[in-house]
Amino acid sequence: MFVAQKVLSASDVRQNQNRLLMAKSIINTAFLENFVTDNEKKRLMNHEDLQVSLVDNKMHEYHTLNFRQWEMTKSSTYLLKTVWFTVVTDNKSEEAVLEMDKDDNKKKCKEVAVAVMKEDDKLKSDVLVQVWCSRKEGRLCFLPKNLSCLH
């Protein structure tokens, strides 16, 4: 089932954040209403982690991800977390590295992108991805698809 489509942001591929953030506004309502079970909905509403799996573009399977609802200041989001950065790294990613300006008391950060490996199949910032979901042994299994490698 289709879950969401988004352009990956720098924070989506940053090691220290280690999560894929999906705004509630981009989540397919049919996924939440018809595919997620009542028990899973209740746990998400209580901000509990759901243990999920993920299969990447290379058909590698990851079993230790968590899916959860997260309340931000003005909106609600969903995120895949725990080993997300491993998925990014395994898919020949680009990592956003932060440098801290130590001379400034405001602790401003600037981003320095480090490009790595093959361009056409990596998960990196500014790449359009679709997230799909199926069930495997009763458990949600997410399938992020990099649309840039389909042309």
C-alpha positions as CSV (number, residue, x, y, z in Angstrom):
1,M,0.0,0.0,0.0
2,F,1.2,3.5,-0.8
3,V,2.2,5.4,2.3
4,A,3.8,8.7,1.2
5,Q,6.0,10.5,-1.3
6,K,8.6,13.1,-0.4
7,V,11.8,14.7,-1.3
8,L,14.4,13.6,1.2
9,S,15.7,16.5,3.3
10,A,19.3,16.8,4.7
11,S,18.0,15.9,8.1
12,D,16.5,12.6,6.6
13,V,20.0,11.4,5.8
14,R,21.9,12.9,8.7
15,Q,23.6,10.3,11.0
16,N,22.9,12.1,14.2
17,Q,19.1,12.3,13.5
18,N,18.8,8.7,12.3
19,R,15.1,8.9,11.1
20,L,12.9,9.4,8.1
21,L,10.4,12.1,8.9
22,M,7.0,12.1,7.1
23,A,4.6,14.9,7.8
24,K,1.1,13.7,8.6
25,S,-0.1,15.8,5.7
26,I,1.7,13.6,3.1
27,I,0.6,10.3,4.6
28,N,-2.0,8.4,2.6
29,T,-5.1,8.4,4.7
30,A,-6.1,5.0,3.3
31,F,-2.9,3.6,4.8
32,L,-3.8,4.9,8.3
33,E,-7.5,4.1,8.1
34,N,-7.5,0.8,6.3
35,F,-4.1,-0.8,6.5
36,V,-2.9,0.0,10.0
37,T,-4.7,-2.2,12.6
38,D,-6.8,-0.8,15.4
39,N,-4.2,-1.9,17.9
40,E,-1.4,-0.3,15.9
41,K,-3.5,2.9,15.6
42,K,-4.0,3.0,19.4
43,R,-0.2,2.5,20.0
44,L,0.6,5.3,17.5
45,M,-1.8,7.7,19.1
46,N,-0.1,6.9,22.5
47,H,3.2,7.8,20.9
48,E,4.5,4.2,21.3
49,D,7.0,2.7,18.9
50,L,5.8,0.0,16.5
51,Q,8.5,-2.5,15.6
52,V,8.5,-2.8,11.8
53,S,10.7,-4.1,9.0
54,L,12.0,-2.4,6.0
55,V,13.2,-3.7,2.6
56,D,15.4,-1.4,0.6
57,N,16.0,-1.0,-3.2
58,K,18.6,-3.8,-3.1
59,M,16.1,-6.2,-1.3
60,H,18.1,-6.1,2.0
61,E,15.7,-6.5,4.9
62,Y,16.0,-4.7,8.2
63,H,14.1,-6.0,11.2
64,T,14.8,-3.5,13.9
65,L,13.2,-0.2,12.8
66,N,10.5,1.6,14.7
67,F,7.6,3.5,13.3
68,R,5.9,6.1,15.5
69,Q,3.8,9.2,15.6
70,W,5.6,12.3,16.9
71,E,4.1,15.6,17.9
72,M,5.9,18.7,16.8
73,T,5.1,22.2,17.9
74,K,2.5,22.9,15.1
75,S,2.0,19.5,13.5
76,S,2.0,15.8,13.8
77,T,4.5,13.6,11.9
78,Y,5.4,10.0,11.5
79,L,8.9,8.7,11.5
80,L,10.9,5.6,10.8
81,K,13.8,5.4,13.2
82,T,16.3,3.3,15.1
83,V,18.5,1.9,12.2
84,W,17.3,4.3,9.5
85,F,20.9,5.7,9.0
86,T,22.1,2.1,8.4
87,V,19.6,1.9,5.5
88,V,20.8,5.2,4.2
89,T,24.5,4.1,4.4
90,D,23.8,0.7,2.9
91,N,22.2,2.4,0.0
92,K,25.3,4.4,-0.9
93,S,24.1,7.5,0.7
94,E,25.3,11.0,1.2
95,E,25.6,12.1,4.8
96,A,25.1,15.6,5.9
97,V,27.9,16.5,8.3
98,L,27.6,19.4,10.7
99,E,30.3,21.7,11.7
100,M,29.8,23.8,14.9
101,D,31.0,27.4,14.9
102,K,32.8,27.4,18.2
103,D,33.4,31.2,18.2
104,D,29.7,32.0,18.3
105,N,27.8,31.6,21.5
106,K,24.6,30.9,19.5
107,K,26.2,27.6,18.4
108,K,25.3,28.0,14.8
109,C,25.8,24.9,12.6
110,K,26.7,24.8,9.0
111,E,26.2,21.8,6.8
112,V,29.0,20.2,4.8
113,A,27.7,17.5,2.4
114,V,30.0,14.5,1.7
115,A,29.1,12.8,-1.5
116,V,29.7,9.1,-1.6
117,M,29.6,6.5,-4.4
118,K,27.1,5.8,-7.2
119,E,24.7,8.7,-8.0
120,D,21.7,6.9,-9.5
121,D,20.6,4.7,-6.6
122,K,21.5,6.4,-3.4
123,L,19.3,7.8,-0.7
124,K,20.4,11.4,-0.3
125,S,19.0,14.8,0.2
126,D,16.9,16.2,-2.6
127,V,16.0,12.7,-3.9
128,L,12.3,11.9,-4.5
129,V,11.2,8.8,-2.7
130,Q,8.0,6.9,-2.3
131,V,7.3,4.9,0.8
132,W,5.2,1.8,0.4
133,C,4.1,-0.7,3.0
134,S,3.1,-4.4,3.1
135,R,2.8,-7.0,5.8
136,K,5.2,-9.8,6.5
137,E,4.3,-12.3,9.2
138,G,1.7,-9.8,10.4
139,R,4.2,-7.0,10.9
140,L,4.3,-3.7,8.9
141,C,7.1,-3.8,6.3
142,F,8.1,-0.5,4.7
143,L,9.6,-0.2,1.2
144,P,11.2,3.1,0.4
145,K,11.7,3.5,-3.3
146,N,14.2,6.0,-4.8
147,L,12.3,7.3,-7.8
148,S,15.5,8.8,-9.4
149,C,16.7,5.3,-10.2
150,L,13.5,4.4,-12.2
151,H,14.2,6.6,-15.2
